Amino acid sequence: MEPPIQDPQLRQLFHQLNNQLGIVLAHAELLEAKAPDMAHRARAEQVVKSVLDAMGTAKEIRRRSEPQTPADVSSRNTKPALQ
């Protein structure tokens, strides 16, 4: 679970963005499911992928906008060893 954002205006902006992206995602998935041919299905699939990428980007921006404690910074800088 992500920590809460301190700034109420920023929190509201993220909420609005996620709602808007959710609507676009739902419509794109519907278009993908009802596409009359492969070309239309492929385009709808590209929109779905792009919206999911945008949601991931918004999540990362939100994470980076959080105040960081020294423990958060050190845990992010520690990478597991590759085997």
QUIHU-V939508 format. One record per helix or strand. SS is the DSSP state (H for helix, E for strand). FROM is the first residue (numbers start at 1). TO is the last residue. Records with the same first field share a line. If there is no record, write none. Layout:
SS->FROM-TO ; FROM-TO
This chain:
H->8-34 ; 38-65 ; 70-77
